[in-house]
Amino acid sequence: MAASPAPLRVVVTVSAAEAQPWMDLFHHALPAASFERREPGQPVQVAEAPADYVVLAEPCRTVFDAQPSPKAVFTASAGVG
């Protein structure tokens, strides 16, 4: 029997104040995936697990230091700032 693939891992950059509707939406859409909320500007943690995808719901200057090679990056903003 083949080993099960690791669950899809997604990092979402969103502040705690704005997180609930975003995280609920993602969990509902992809219940088997693993979602990690990253506070915008959060310092890089030693040995952060690599994400398959990154969703930028809010700008984050440190996310690519922590996640240098996701398969894709999605933005959820109008690009106005």
C-alpha positions as CSV (number, residue, x, y, z in Angstrom):
1,M,0.0,0.0,0.0
2,A,1.4,3.4,-1.0
3,A,1.9,6.1,1.7
4,S,-0.7,8.9,1.7
5,P,0.6,12.1,0.3
6,A,1.2,14.9,2.8
7,P,-1.7,17.3,3.2
8,L,-1.6,20.5,1.1
9,R,0.0,23.2,3.3
10,V,-1.0,26.9,2.7
11,V,0.3,29.9,4.5
12,V,-2.1,32.9,4.7
13,T,-0.8,36.3,5.6
14,V,-3.6,38.0,7.5
15,S,-3.8,39.9,10.8
16,A,-5.6,38.4,13.8
17,A,-8.3,41.0,13.6
18,E,-9.2,40.0,10.0
19,A,-8.4,36.3,10.1
20,Q,-11.6,34.5,10.9
21,P,-13.6,35.0,7.7
22,W,-10.5,34.2,5.6
23,M,-9.5,31.1,7.5
24,D,-13.1,29.8,7.7
25,L,-13.4,30.2,4.0
26,F,-10.2,28.3,3.2
27,H,-11.0,25.5,5.7
28,H,-14.5,25.1,4.2
29,A,-13.2,25.1,0.6
30,L,-10.3,22.6,1.3
31,P,-11.0,20.7,4.5
32,A,-8.1,18.3,4.0
33,A,-5.5,21.0,3.6
34,S,-3.4,22.5,6.4
35,F,-3.7,26.3,6.8
36,E,-1.3,28.4,8.8
37,R,-2.0,32.1,9.5
38,R,1.0,34.4,9.4
39,E,0.8,37.8,11.0
40,P,2.0,40.5,8.6
41,G,5.5,41.4,9.5
42,Q,5.9,38.3,11.7
43,P,9.6,37.5,12.2
44,V,10.9,34.4,10.5
45,Q,10.9,31.3,12.7
46,V,13.8,28.8,12.6
47,A,13.0,25.9,10.4
48,E,9.5,26.9,9.3
49,A,7.9,24.0,7.4
50,P,7.7,24.8,3.6
51,A,4.3,25.8,2.3
52,D,2.9,24.5,-1.0
53,Y,1.1,27.8,-1.5
54,V,1.1,31.3,-0.1
55,V,-2.0,33.6,0.1
56,L,-1.3,37.3,0.7
57,A,-4.5,38.6,2.2
58,E,-2.4,41.4,3.6
59,P,1.1,42.5,2.7
60,C,3.9,40.8,4.5
61,R,7.6,41.7,4.1
62,T,8.9,38.6,5.7
63,V,6.8,35.8,4.2
64,F,9.2,35.1,1.3
65,D,12.1,34.9,3.8
66,A,10.2,32.1,5.5
67,Q,8.7,30.6,2.4
68,P,11.2,31.2,-0.4
69,S,9.8,28.7,-3.0
70,P,6.1,28.1,-2.8
71,K,4.5,26.5,-5.9
72,A,2.3,29.6,-6.4
73,V,1.4,32.9,-4.6
74,F,-2.1,34.3,-4.6
75,T,-3.0,37.9,-3.6
76,A,-6.4,38.8,-2.3
77,S,-6.0,42.6,-2.5
78,A,-6.6,45.3,-5.0
79,G,-2.9,46.3,-4.9
80,V,-3.8,49.6,-3.5
81,G,-1.8,50.7,-0.5
